[in-house]
Amino acid sequence: MSAVNLAVYGADEVARWLDWEGCIAVVREAMRGLSAEGIEQPLRSISTLGAGQLFALMPGVAANDIGFGAKVISVFSDPAREGRSRHRGGVLLFDRLSGEPVCLADAHEITRIRTACASAVATDALARANSRVLAIFGTGVQAEAHFHALCRVRSFERVILWGRDAQKARALCDLLRTGSDCEVTVVTDPAAAAADADVICTTTSSAVPVLKHVWLKYGTHVNAVGSSFPGPVEVDDDLVVASRYIVDSRRSALAAAAEFLKARAAGLVGDEHIVAEIGEVLLARVAGRQDDSQLTLYKSLGHVVQDLAASAYVHRRAAASGVLAHESSRDS
């Protein structure tokens, strides 16, 4: 029986090796690969264990140089410990050729960084080149991460923060101002926050729309991120209908993109309203933004190929440095 060594990367180790620029690059390639290879990916499964308690499994197959695997997480509401991630679990990566497990990486930290980097990839592909004002709806982990990721693909001069809790929005504003060259402000009226924005990211846990089409100016790009399963919606039907609607995975969106499903159920759009996957835009198979006045919307559900690509990148960087994570050895 041979021993198999499995590298294990905790949250601190993932944060050390998963830099913003590198993660944006590998997520971009992962999304190209997802659309190019045409592998039928399993849908994620979500089990409800109780009120505010979910268990989710996201299996998938990425490109040969990345591998295959799964993200296994619990998502538990935890109001008594504010600020602690509700996503707990791991991303298990396997070698595509040998079938051997390669590494296990902390799911919260991988998800925190790769989700924002996926929005950065979409923004780079879809937002107007001269976008200068970014609005972020939300005050949590993803709001902060989106600031760091999106500022690497556009030269924003101003960042507007809006949250349902103004105190949290001000605290995030103070945090983001540190070391930033751009102006960061809090706006208490969501309509005013949206009105001046060239790019908007919704990163909330809201069950009802926090962003309305009527508030937007021509040419805005929206990343709708907060809702990742049927039910909660962050943007209204009119915004879905009016937008050039692009997704990370068409199959996933048809099953779980809440805002799209709501508009479809109301008879406002059909399946053809999904113009493309972002990978198809990156491959130049389908046009993204067609003109500067167009409203574009990227629906981010999150796809496991992003997690696998980020984990593989962490492992490659750690191995190249000679500072591997602790290894778990077992007999095979």
Rosetta silent file (secondary structure, phi, psi, omega in degrees, C-alpha in Angstrom):
SEQUENCE: MSAVNLAVYGADEVARWLDWEGCIAVVREAMRGLSAEGIEQPLRSISTLGAGQLFALMPGVAANDIGFGAKVISVFSDPAREGRSRHRGGVLLFDRLSGEPVCLADAHEITRIRTACASAVATDALARANSRVLAIFGTGVQAEAHFHALCRVRSFERVILWGRDAQKARALCDLLRTGSDCEVTVVTDPAAAAADADVICTTTSSAVPVLKHVWLKYGTHVNAVGSSFPGPVEVDDDLVVASRYIVDSRRSALAAAAEFLKARAAGLVGDEHIVAEIGEVLLARVAGRQDDSQLTLYKSLGHVVQDLAASAYVHRRAAASGVLAHESSRDS
SCORE:     score description
SCORE:     0.000 S_00000001
   1 L     0.000  126.369 -179.581    0.000    0.000    0.000 S_00000001
   2 L   -92.144  151.107  179.614    1.493    3.342   -1.010 S_00000001
   3 E   -88.751  139.310  176.426    1.154    6.496    1.028 S_00000001
   4 E  -113.771  125.298  179.362   -0.613    9.517   -0.445 S_00000001
   5 E   -97.402  125.143 -178.322    0.329   12.959    0.857 S_00000001
   6 E  -111.885  114.941  177.499   -2.434   15.521    0.818 S_00000001
   7 E   -72.072  135.643 -178.076   -1.410   19.163    1.215 S_00000001
   8 E  -120.609  123.309 -177.881   -3.777   21.052    3.497 S_00000001
   9 E  -114.713  113.119  176.075   -4.100   24.836    3.263 S_00000001
  10 L   -76.842 -179.589 -175.684   -5.848   26.686    6.061 S_00000001
  11 H   -59.139  -43.452 -178.616   -7.359   30.154    5.755 S_00000001
  12 H   -64.863  -37.777 -179.363   -4.113   31.983    6.546 S_00000001
  13 H   -71.390  -38.780  175.638   -2.187   29.935    3.993 S_00000001
  14 H   -61.889  -46.125 -179.967   -4.797   30.500    1.280 S_00000001
  15 H   -61.111  -32.076 -179.860   -4.731   34.247    1.982 S_00000001
  16 H   -68.910  -42.272 -171.077   -0.929   34.193    1.719 S_00000001
  17 H   -97.700  -19.174 -175.683   -0.754   32.506   -1.694 S_00000001
  18 L   -97.317   81.868  179.421   -3.982   33.600   -3.406 S_00000001
  19 L   -78.137  158.259 -174.598   -3.183   37.141   -4.534 S_00000001
  20 H   -61.835  -49.944 -176.576   -5.786   39.243   -6.339 S_00000001
  21 H   -63.384  -42.998 -179.717   -4.013   39.556   -9.679 S_00000001
  22 H   -65.636  -39.860 -179.600   -3.122   35.870   -9.818 S_00000001
  23 H   -68.618  -39.144  175.908   -6.621   34.773   -8.867 S_00000001
  24 H   -57.955  -43.603 -178.265   -8.186   37.046  -11.499 S_00000001
  25 H   -64.515  -44.473 -176.642   -5.937   35.444  -14.116 S_00000001
  26 H   -75.177  -31.264  175.494   -6.707   31.837  -13.174 S_00000001
  27 H   -67.502  -39.883  177.473  -10.445   32.480  -12.829 S_00000001
  28 H   -58.005  -46.275  179.957  -10.442   34.072  -16.293 S_00000001
  29 H   -68.241  -35.949  179.223   -8.804   30.952  -17.744 S_00000001
  30 H   -64.129  -39.205 -179.797  -11.107   28.647  -15.780 S_00000001
  31 H   -72.306  -34.833  172.156  -14.193   30.349  -17.197 S_00000001
  32 H   -59.986  -46.515 -178.908  -12.784   30.128  -20.720 S_00000001
  33 H   -63.856  -37.890 -179.778  -12.178   26.437  -20.135 S_00000001
  34 H   -59.931  -42.877 -178.952  -15.662   25.869  -18.733 S_00000001
  35 H   -80.559  -30.611 -175.570  -17.274   27.199  -21.910 S_00000001
  36 H   -76.388  -40.942 -172.394  -14.685   25.792  -24.331 S_00000001
  37 H   -78.596  -26.773  176.031  -14.553   22.186  -23.149 S_00000001
  38 L    67.788   23.298  176.782  -18.293   21.664  -22.989 S_00000001
  39 L   -73.510  130.414  178.426  -18.109   19.154  -20.139 S_00000001
  40 L   -72.764  109.163 -176.066  -21.535   18.696  -18.571 S_00000001
  41 L   -86.187  139.959  175.311  -20.959   19.829  -15.018 S_00000001
  42 L   -64.463  145.836  172.559  -23.057   18.470  -12.148 S_00000001
  43 L   -74.988  150.107  175.514  -25.356   20.985  -10.519 S_00000001
  44 L   -66.580  151.520  174.201  -24.628   21.879   -6.926 S_00000001
  45 E  -115.903  137.230 -179.333  -26.813   20.247   -4.316 S_00000001
  46 E  -127.365  124.580  178.258  -28.080   22.154   -1.285 S_00000001
  47 E  -111.663  132.744  176.017  -29.724   20.483    1.694 S_00000001
  48 E   -89.527  121.339 -178.421  -31.610   22.461    4.328 S_00000001
  49 E   -96.700  -20.746 -178.207  -30.781   21.186    7.794 S_00000001
  50 E   173.377 -175.362  179.231  -32.790   23.737    9.739 S_00000001
  51 L   -62.544  119.953  179.953  -33.561   27.435    9.916 S_00000001
  52 L    70.192   21.702 -177.043  -30.498   29.255    8.570 S_00000001
  53 E  -131.494  112.654  179.990  -28.612   25.976    8.171 S_00000001
  54 E  -123.478  149.416  172.231  -27.537   24.686    4.756 S_00000001
  55 E  -124.855  125.767 -173.532  -25.206   21.934    3.588 S_00000001
  56 E  -127.692  142.078  176.203  -23.902   22.276    0.030 S_00000001
  57 E  -125.561  125.873 -179.730  -21.893   20.071   -2.303 S_00000001
  58 E  -125.278   93.894  177.332  -20.358   21.498   -5.495 S_00000001
  59 E   -91.714  157.039  177.740  -18.598   18.859   -7.643 S_00000001
  60 E  -177.584  169.907 -178.883  -16.985   19.591  -10.989 S_00000001
  61 E  -125.764  123.629  178.172  -14.295   19.004  -13.589 S_00000001
  62 L  -103.104 -171.759 -179.883  -11.903   21.742  -14.686 S_00000001
  63 L   -62.412  160.560 -175.823   -9.237   21.779  -17.398 S_00000001
  64 L   -55.083  -37.510 -177.098   -6.568   19.060  -17.427 S_00000001
  65 L   -78.608   -4.481  176.563   -3.917   21.314  -15.902 S_00000001
  66 L  -102.973  -61.558  179.787   -6.255   22.118  -12.988 S_00000001
  67 L   125.632 -164.207  177.820   -8.032   18.877  -12.098 S_00000001
  68 E  -131.891  170.090 -179.906  -11.385   17.844  -10.696 S_00000001
  69 E   162.317 -153.977 -175.999  -12.919   17.844   -7.261 S_00000001
  70 E  -157.922  151.540  168.227  -15.565   19.356   -5.063 S_00000001
  71 E  -105.828  129.726 -179.856  -16.302   22.076   -2.575 S_00000001
  72 E  -123.008  117.963 -174.597  -18.128   20.832    0.524 S_00000001
  73 E  -140.145  156.543  163.635  -19.463   23.493    2.864 S_00000001
  74 E  -107.706  144.991  176.206  -21.939   24.304    5.579 S_00000001
  75 E  -125.662   99.374 -176.248  -23.621   27.700    5.504 S_00000001
  76 E  -116.313  131.325  172.388  -24.933   28.522    8.972 S_00000001
  77 L   -68.831  141.057 -174.223  -26.238   31.867   10.164 S_00000001
  78 L  -143.694   67.130 -175.539  -24.319   32.898   13.260 S_00000001
  79 H   -63.192  -23.955 -178.571  -25.613   36.199   14.658 S_00000001
  80 H   -71.535  -21.508 -179.660  -23.923   35.621   18.020 S_00000001
  81 H  -123.813   70.211 -176.077  -20.487   35.779   16.359 S_00000001
  82 L   -59.900  136.131  178.726  -20.824   38.694   13.977 S_00000001
  83 L    99.031  -20.227  178.193  -18.099   38.917   11.374 S_00000001
  84 L   -79.922  138.859 -178.796  -17.293   35.217   11.295 S_00000001
  85 L   -60.045  144.493  174.590  -17.808   33.571    7.950 S_00000001
  86 L   -90.467   -9.875  178.887  -20.912   31.479    7.523 S_00000001
  87 E   -94.784  116.643 -178.764  -19.150   29.320    4.903 S_00000001
  88 E  -131.075  129.242 -179.395  -17.208   26.520    6.545 S_00000001
  89 E   156.616 -155.561 -175.543  -15.641   23.599    4.755 S_00000001
  90 E  -146.095  160.295  171.971  -13.051   22.726    2.173 S_00000001
  91 E  -109.372  118.159 -178.895  -12.195   22.481   -1.512 S_00000001
  92 E  -103.450  119.375 -177.221  -10.748   19.061   -2.373 S_00000001
  93 E  -107.958  132.673  177.049   -8.699   18.993   -5.589 S_00000001
  94 E  -113.268  151.702  174.616   -7.759   15.815   -7.469 S_00000001
  95 L   -73.287  131.277 -175.448   -5.181   15.314  -10.227 S_00000001
  96 L   -67.465  -30.571 -175.337   -6.960   14.913  -13.598 S_00000001
  97 L   -90.372  -45.693 -175.562   -4.509   12.271  -14.902 S_00000001
  98 L   -90.434  -23.403 -175.363   -3.673   10.115  -11.874 S_00000001
  99 L    79.988    3.883 -179.757   -6.873   10.555   -9.885 S_00000001
 100 L   -79.944  143.220  172.893   -4.846   11.191   -6.728 S_00000001
 101 E   -66.720  138.213 -175.662   -5.986   13.880   -4.270 S_00000001
 102 E  -103.927  -52.372 -177.167   -3.681   16.885   -4.447 S_00000001
 103 E  -157.217  161.228  174.639   -4.768   19.362   -1.790 S_00000001
 104 E  -125.228  122.371 -175.558   -7.519   20.488    0.548 S_00000001
 105 E  -121.114  145.479 -179.758   -8.019   24.258    0.866 S_00000001
 106 E   -57.531  123.276 -173.006  -10.124   26.328    3.253 S_00000001
 107 H   -71.000  -35.951 -178.932  -13.424   27.001    1.486 S_00000001
 108 H   -61.304  -48.981 -174.699  -14.197   30.339    3.109 S_00000001
 109 H   -70.950  -39.491  175.077  -10.970   32.016    2.016 S_00000001
 110 H   -59.299  -48.023 -177.560  -11.033   30.483   -1.457 S_00000001
 111 H   -64.639  -42.009 -179.469  -14.659   31.594   -1.893 S_00000001
 112 H   -55.925  -47.306 -173.401  -14.024   35.087   -0.513 S_00000001
 113 H   -81.353  -46.634 -174.215  -11.282   35.842   -3.011 S_00000001
 114 H   -68.377  -29.868  179.091  -12.416   33.922   -6.114 S_00000001
 115 H   -64.515  -46.545  178.351  -15.974   35.319   -5.990 S_00000001
 116 H   -66.685  -36.139  179.488  -14.735   38.892   -6.147 S_00000001
 117 H   -69.222  -32.848  175.247  -12.174   37.960   -8.796 S_00000001
 118 H   -63.894  -40.468  175.864  -14.918   36.407  -10.938 S_00000001
 119 H   -65.610  -35.115  177.606  -16.770   39.734  -10.800 S_00000001
 120 H   -65.490  -40.537  177.065  -13.524   41.481  -11.731 S_00000001
 121 H   -61.031  -46.020 -179.916  -13.155   39.220  -14.774 S_00000001
 122 H   -65.355  -41.037  179.325  -16.737   39.993  -15.836 S_00000001
 123 H   -63.188  -42.373  179.025  -16.277   43.712  -15.201 S_00000001
 124 H   -62.035  -34.636 -178.210  -13.107   43.779  -17.288 S_00000001
 125 H   -83.259  -27.940 -167.928  -14.972   42.079  -20.142 S_00000001
 126 H  -117.013  -28.001 -176.687  -18.288   43.953  -19.933 S_00000001
 127 L   -76.924  153.861  175.843  -17.915   47.372  -18.285 S_00000001
 128 L   -59.590  142.952 -177.065  -17.106   50.489  -20.275 S_00000001
 129 L   -62.184  -29.865 -177.637  -13.379   51.115  -20.484 S_00000001
 130 L   -94.823   20.890  178.245  -13.811   54.630  -19.064 S_00000001
 131 L   -61.780  129.330 -176.001  -15.767   53.521  -15.980 S_00000001
 132 L  -125.691  -14.333 -177.576  -14.710   55.723  -13.085 S_00000001
 133 E  -122.473  123.908  179.079  -17.362   55.281  -10.362 S_00000001
 134 E  -110.593  131.507  172.588  -17.957   51.980   -8.558 S_00000001
 135 E  -114.825  133.022  177.836  -20.932   51.396   -6.247 S_00000001
 136 E  -118.468  120.529  175.884  -20.961   48.457   -3.853 S_00000001
 137 E   -97.017  118.459 -176.536  -24.225   47.402   -2.257 S_00000001
 138 L   126.969  160.492 -176.204  -23.501   45.465    0.933 S_00000001
 139 L  -133.849    9.591 -174.078  -21.198   45.746    3.922 S_00000001
 140 L   -96.845 -156.958 -177.221  -19.870   42.227    4.460 S_00000001
 141 H   -56.605  -45.342 -177.100  -16.957   40.074    3.399 S_00000001
 142 H   -72.144  -29.652  176.091  -17.812   40.216   -0.304 S_00000001
 143 H   -61.431  -47.884  178.620  -18.269   43.980   -0.300 S_00000001
 144 H   -63.704  -45.132 -177.839  -14.703   44.429    0.929 S_00000001
 145 H   -63.480  -38.572 -179.932  -13.326   41.761   -1.416 S_00000001
 146 H   -65.343  -34.327  175.144  -15.055   43.291   -4.438 S_00000001
 147 H   -57.986  -50.560 -176.464  -13.409   46.631   -3.713 S_00000001
 148 H   -66.172  -39.466 -176.731   -9.956   45.053   -3.812 S_00000001
 149 H   -74.154  -47.547 -174.074  -10.617   42.912   -6.887 S_00000001
 150 H   -70.525  -28.221  177.664  -12.447   45.417   -9.093 S_00000001
 151 L   -68.822   -6.452  176.421   -9.952   48.198   -8.452 S_00000001
 152 L   -93.976   -5.530  178.404   -7.448   45.968  -10.259 S_00000001
 153 L  -119.758  -11.590  174.464   -9.352   45.991  -13.553 S_00000001
 154 L  -140.847  148.077  179.875  -10.598   49.595  -13.702 S_00000001
 155 L   -90.934   78.500 -178.931   -9.103   52.892  -12.504 S_00000001
 156 L   -73.135  136.440  176.029  -11.964   54.007  -10.299 S_00000001
 157 L   -93.651  -24.893 -178.220  -11.791   57.558   -9.001 S_00000001
 158 E  -142.293  138.955  175.420  -14.699   57.150   -6.591 S_00000001
 159 E  -122.616  125.163 -179.071  -16.216   54.209   -4.721 S_00000001
 160 E  -106.222  130.364  178.525  -19.725   54.558   -3.261 S_00000001
 161 E  -110.571  135.487  171.992  -20.857   52.261   -0.456 S_00000001
 162 E  -134.813  137.067  175.536  -24.455   51.551    0.440 S_00000001
 163 L  -147.153  155.935  178.479  -25.751   49.171    3.092 S_00000001
 164 L   -66.819  -24.390  175.750  -28.960   48.571    4.959 S_00000001
 165 L  -107.372  104.122 -175.100  -26.958   49.174    8.147 S_00000001
 166 H   -62.600  -32.467  179.825  -25.426   52.644    7.847 S_00000001
 167 H   -65.613  -42.212  177.707  -23.089   52.058   10.787 S_00000001
 168 H   -66.215  -37.657  178.462  -21.576   49.001    9.098 S_00000001
 169 H   -62.616  -40.798  179.126  -21.266   50.937    5.855 S_00000001
 170 H   -67.408  -37.462  178.661  -19.318   53.691    7.625 S_00000001
 171 H   -65.237  -41.765  177.571  -17.032   51.139    9.278 S_00000001
 172 H   -65.055  -39.772  178.033  -16.303   49.526    5.909 S_00000001
 173 H   -57.995  -46.809  178.945  -15.691   52.969    4.416 S_00000001
 174 H   -60.406  -39.865  179.935  -13.079   53.738    7.080 S_00000001
 175 H   -65.836  -45.631 -175.604  -11.399   50.394    6.409 S_00000001
 176 H   -73.006  -26.323  178.612  -11.279   50.821    2.627 S_00000001
 177 H   -65.404  -27.084 -177.158  -10.006   54.380    2.786 S_00000001
 178 L   -67.430  117.212  177.668   -6.808   53.139    4.407 S_00000001
 179 L    78.712    6.560 -178.143   -4.149   52.893    1.714 S_00000001
 180 L  -100.813  141.911  178.288   -6.564   53.705   -1.127 S_00000001
 181 L   -87.886  -14.631 -177.036   -5.931   56.421   -3.710 S_00000001
 182 L   -97.241  161.345  178.705   -9.580   56.763   -4.669 S_00000001
 183 E   -76.407  128.288  177.888  -12.362   58.586   -2.854 S_00000001
 184 E  -118.737  124.021 -177.221  -14.541   56.238   -0.777 S_00000001
 185 E  -133.329  158.293  174.274  -17.896   57.553    0.462 S_00000001
 186 E  -105.673  133.475  174.743  -21.073   56.250    2.099 S_00000001
 187 L  -121.415  129.149 -175.087  -24.460   57.093    0.581 S_00000001
 188 L   -86.262  -15.832  179.930  -27.577   56.282    2.606 S_00000001
 189 L  -101.905  117.005 -177.443  -30.029   56.388   -0.326 S_00000001
 190 H   -62.108  -33.673  178.331  -29.648   53.377   -2.660 S_00000001
 191 H   -63.000  -41.788  178.591  -31.131   55.298   -5.590 S_00000001
 192 H   -68.514  -36.432  178.438  -28.489   58.003   -5.177 S_00000001
 193 H   -62.917  -39.760 -177.591  -25.759   55.382   -4.826 S_00000001
 194 H   -77.531  -30.808 -169.697  -26.797   53.781   -8.117 S_00000001
 195 H   -62.073  -34.822 -176.109  -27.419   56.988  -10.060 S_00000001
 196 L   -95.576   -4.776 -169.544  -23.767   58.022  -10.381 S_00000001
 197 L   -83.609  140.727  170.355  -22.249   54.562  -10.773 S_00000001
 198 L   -90.378  -31.921  178.157  -20.636   53.140  -13.881 S_00000001
 199 E  -132.743  134.698  178.820  -20.255   49.731  -12.242 S_00000001
 200 E  -127.993  134.257  173.797  -22.448   48.322   -9.459 S_00000001
 201 E  -117.282  123.707  173.578  -21.880   45.182   -7.385 S_00000001
 202 E  -100.096  116.756 -174.169  -24.713   43.791   -5.281 S_00000001
 203 L  -127.597   37.751 -173.162  -23.194   41.660   -2.534 S_00000001
 204 L  -100.233  172.317  172.897  -26.052   41.505   -0.033 S_00000001
 205 L  -105.096   19.493 -175.538  -28.054   38.748    1.610 S_00000001
 206 L   -65.585  143.693  176.747  -31.308   40.554    0.876 S_00000001
 207 L   -90.713  -11.801 -178.866  -34.373   38.505   -0.034 S_00000001
 208 L  -128.108  158.503 -174.698  -35.942   41.424   -1.931 S_00000001
 209 L   -56.909  132.631  172.386  -34.499   43.806   -4.552 S_00000001
 210 L  -107.630   -8.437 -179.188  -32.036   46.399   -3.306 S_00000001
 211 E  -130.666  130.668 -177.617  -31.279   47.670   -6.826 S_00000001
 212 L  -119.913  144.503 -177.808  -33.864   48.931   -9.344 S_00000001
 213 H   -58.688  -38.539 -175.052  -33.522   49.527  -13.050 S_00000001
 214 H   -61.710  -20.701 -178.483  -35.098   52.986  -12.872 S_00000001
 215 H   -81.439  -17.836 -168.072  -32.152   54.228  -10.788 S_00000001
 216 L   -86.741  147.572  172.674  -29.455   53.349  -13.334 S_00000001
 217 L   -89.648  165.801  178.812  -27.899   55.571  -15.961 S_00000001
 218 L   -61.222  141.356  173.928  -27.209   54.371  -19.491 S_00000001
 219 L    86.773    5.315 -179.380  -24.156   52.164  -19.904 S_00000001
 220 L   -71.103  145.552  170.003  -23.992   50.807  -16.364 S_00000001
 221 E  -111.308  134.437 -179.015  -22.558   47.365  -15.719 S_00000001
 222 E  -119.637  132.516  168.278  -24.007   45.331  -12.822 S_00000001
 223 E  -106.366  110.824  178.296  -22.530   42.318  -11.049 S_00000001
 224 E   -96.414  110.880 -165.329  -25.348   40.532   -9.179 S_00000001
 225 L  -118.953  -32.733 -164.701  -23.557   38.361   -6.639 S_00000001
 226 L   -66.965  -36.391 -177.308  -25.423   37.970   -3.370 S_00000001
 227 L   -93.150  125.313 -177.187  -28.113   35.436   -4.283 S_00000001
 228 L  -123.262   13.138  176.703  -26.783   31.996   -5.226 S_00000001
 229 L  -154.941  161.360 -177.611  -29.934   29.857   -5.082 S_00000001
 230 L   -57.759  136.560  178.377  -33.631   30.190   -6.010 S_00000001
 231 L   130.330  -85.314 -176.119  -35.534   32.561   -3.754 S_00000001
 232 L   -66.859  136.088  178.416  -33.643   35.695   -2.678 S_00000001
 233 L  -126.253  137.143 -179.787  -33.436   38.429   -5.330 S_00000001
 234 L  -101.996  -24.000 -178.055  -31.191   41.512   -5.248 S_00000001
 235 E  -123.396  155.178 -174.911  -32.330   43.282   -8.448 S_00000001
 236 L   -83.119  168.299 -178.292  -35.809   43.945   -9.793 S_00000001
 237 H   -58.552  -40.569 -176.839  -37.514   42.370  -12.800 S_00000001
 238 H   -60.893  -36.423  179.156  -37.148   45.507  -14.905 S_00000001
 239 H   -67.911  -42.378  177.356  -33.366   45.410  -14.549 S_00000001
 240 H   -59.406  -47.977 -176.648  -33.237   41.766  -15.620 S_00000001
 241 H   -63.570  -41.305 -173.648  -35.447   42.473  -18.639 S_00000001
 242 H   -78.665  -15.130 -170.988  -33.543   45.597  -19.737 S_00000001
 243 L   -91.313  155.706  163.696  -30.055   44.125  -19.415 S_00000001
 244 E   -81.916  107.507 -161.488  -27.781   42.183  -21.693 S_00000001
 245 E   -99.324  115.583 -175.120  -27.810   39.201  -19.352 S_00000001
 246 E  -126.125  142.491 -171.722  -24.636   37.117  -19.044 S_00000001
 247 E  -126.817  168.663  174.022  -23.944   34.291  -16.581 S_00000001
 248 L   -77.758  -42.842  178.959  -21.089   32.173  -15.316 S_00000001
 249 L  -139.020  123.137 -179.528  -22.823   28.900  -16.257 S_00000001
 250 H   -62.360  -44.968 -178.500  -25.961   28.671  -18.378 S_00000001
 251 H   -61.061  -43.045  178.844  -26.990   25.332  -16.862 S_00000001
 252 H   -65.769  -41.090 -178.267  -26.566   26.661  -13.343 S_00000001
 253 H   -64.612  -39.928  179.070  -28.426   29.884  -14.119 S_00000001
 254 H   -64.502  -21.573 -179.307  -31.417   28.029  -15.541 S_00000001
 255 H   -98.834  -26.947 -166.848  -31.599   26.116  -12.266 S_00000001
 256 H  -142.617   -2.093 -179.496  -30.669   28.682   -9.639 S_00000001
 257 L   -76.427   97.998 -166.997  -30.361   32.312  -10.832 S_00000001
 258 H   -58.286  -44.995 -177.321  -33.121   33.704   -8.630 S_00000001
 259 H   -64.465  -41.779  177.591  -33.654   37.049  -10.358 S_00000001
 260 H   -64.922  -44.690 -178.735  -33.836   35.409  -13.790 S_00000001
 261 H   -62.494  -37.754  178.849  -36.163   32.662  -12.549 S_00000001
 262 H   -65.766  -45.272  179.266  -38.498   35.228  -11.010 S_00000001
 263 H   -65.842  -37.048  178.600  -38.674   37.255  -14.226 S_00000001
 264 H   -67.465  -41.470  179.344  -39.192   34.094  -16.264 S_00000001
 265 H   -63.009  -28.655  178.540  -41.974   32.895  -13.981 S_00000001
 266 L   -82.934   -0.373  179.477  -43.686   36.264  -14.518 S_00000001
 267 L    77.661   17.283 -175.976  -43.533   35.709  -18.289 S_00000001
 268 L   -88.315  -27.105  178.676  -41.169   38.645  -18.802 S_00000001
 269 L  -141.423  161.726  171.887  -38.237   36.687  -20.282 S_00000001
 270 L  -116.308 -179.219 -178.184  -37.508   33.273  -21.729 S_00000001
 271 H   -58.834  -29.971 -178.277  -34.440   31.068  -21.563 S_00000001
 272 H   -67.611  -10.547  178.454  -33.033   32.854  -24.615 S_00000001
 273 H   -66.803  -22.163  173.314  -32.637   35.997  -22.484 S_00000001
 274 E   -74.627  104.047 -174.094  -29.384   34.456  -21.235 S_00000001
 275 E   -68.142  -42.590 -173.451  -27.138   35.870  -23.956 S_00000001
 276 E  -170.251  164.013  162.939  -23.989   33.939  -23.078 S_00000001
 277 E   -82.708  152.317  179.677  -21.713   32.511  -20.465 S_00000001
 278 H   -61.306  -31.492  176.965  -18.863   34.834  -19.529 S_00000001
 279 H   -62.256  -35.040  177.946  -16.483   32.201  -20.905 S_00000001
 280 H   -68.419  -34.728  175.260  -18.095   32.566  -24.326 S_00000001
 281 H   -67.191  -44.372 -179.467  -17.506   36.313  -24.176 S_00000001
 282 H   -64.421  -30.743  177.725  -13.878   35.771  -23.156 S_00000001
 283 L   -83.137   -1.664 -178.350  -13.448   33.342  -26.061 S_00000001
 284 L    64.148   26.699  174.934  -14.936   35.979  -28.423 S_00000001
 285 L   -83.044  -30.315  179.506  -17.704   33.568  -29.422 S_00000001
 286 L  -134.659  139.006  178.442  -20.397   36.006  -28.302 S_00000001
 287 L   -68.751  142.418  173.707  -20.174   39.776  -28.026 S_00000001
 288 L   -86.942 -109.312  174.686  -20.307   41.183  -24.536 S_00000001
 289 L   -68.040  133.104 -178.973  -21.091   44.894  -24.384 S_00000001
 290 L   -98.878  -24.233  175.006  -22.287   46.062  -27.816 S_00000001
 291 L  -161.372  168.402 -173.168  -22.189   49.829  -27.208 S_00000001
 292 L   -72.890  -12.470  179.472  -21.511   52.336  -24.455 S_00000001
 293 L   -94.119   -6.085 -173.987  -25.195   52.978  -23.749 S_00000001
 294 L   -76.840  142.868  173.023  -26.052   49.325  -23.114 S_00000001
 295 L   -90.390  121.759  177.570  -26.896   47.976  -19.662 S_00000001
 296 E  -113.389  144.501  179.368  -24.978   44.775  -18.971 S_00000001
 297 E  -133.639  127.575  174.435  -25.604   42.383  -16.092 S_00000001
 298 E  -108.180  117.625  177.077  -23.380   39.516  -14.971 S_00000001
 299 E   -92.728  113.566 -179.485  -25.128   36.986  -12.767 S_00000001
 300 L  -100.875  108.503  171.259  -22.577   35.329  -10.514 S_00000001
 301 L   -92.891  -20.328 -172.737  -23.728   32.091   -8.936 S_00000001
 302 L    85.165  131.153  179.978  -20.172   30.921   -8.386 S_00000001
 303 L  -128.261  144.613 -174.532  -18.884   27.792  -10.090 S_00000001
 304 H   -62.840  -23.900  177.620  -16.684   25.069   -8.668 S_00000001
 305 H   -63.691  -27.399  175.014  -14.156   25.409  -11.512 S_00000001
 306 H   -66.848  -42.804  178.373  -13.303   28.774   -9.960 S_00000001
 307 H   -64.360  -42.600 -178.843  -12.651   27.084   -6.606 S_00000001
 308 H   -66.821  -42.300  179.188  -10.584   24.343   -8.210 S_00000001
 309 H   -63.996  -41.429  179.123   -8.518   26.803  -10.252 S_00000001
 310 H   -66.098  -40.757  179.465   -7.859   28.956   -7.186 S_00000001
 311 H   -66.005  -41.614  178.480   -6.880   25.917   -5.094 S_00000001
 312 H   -62.970  -37.808  178.556   -4.544   24.648   -7.813 S_00000001
 313 H   -65.850  -43.565  175.936   -2.936   28.099   -7.983 S_00000001
 314 H   -57.312  -47.150 -177.639   -2.417   28.147   -4.220 S_00000001
 315 H   -64.316  -41.744  179.463   -0.808   24.703   -4.367 S_00000001
 316 H   -63.397  -43.055 -178.585    1.480   25.640   -7.282 S_00000001
 317 H   -67.652  -41.224  178.974    2.691   28.796   -5.573 S_00000001
 318 H   -64.666  -42.396 -179.297    3.300   27.048   -2.268 S_00000001
 319 H   -65.745  -40.997 -178.981    5.166   24.204   -3.983 S_00000001
 320 H   -65.929  -29.393 -178.976    7.283   26.598   -6.056 S_00000001
 321 H   -80.731  -15.682 -175.400    8.280   28.489   -2.929 S_00000001
 322 L    80.677    6.018 -179.647    9.337   25.324   -1.153 S_00000001
 323 L  -114.277   74.175  179.673    6.991   26.188    1.723 S_00000001
 324 L   -73.185  154.305  173.455    4.262   23.579    1.395 S_00000001
 325 L   -66.970  167.540  175.983    1.383   23.397    3.801 S_00000001
 326 L   -61.189  146.752 -176.220    1.343   20.599    6.348 S_00000001
 327 E  -111.795  142.364  175.011    0.574   17.280    4.743 S_00000001
 328 E  -102.612  122.063 -177.542   -1.815   14.577    5.758 S_00000001
 329 E  -104.645  136.031  177.121   -0.478   11.118    4.923 S_00000001
 330 E  -142.815  161.397  175.146   -2.672    8.099    4.460 S_00000001
 331 E   -84.621  138.444  177.581   -2.376    4.636    2.948 S_00000001
 332 L  -105.084    0.000    0.000   -3.996    4.131   -0.430 S_00000001
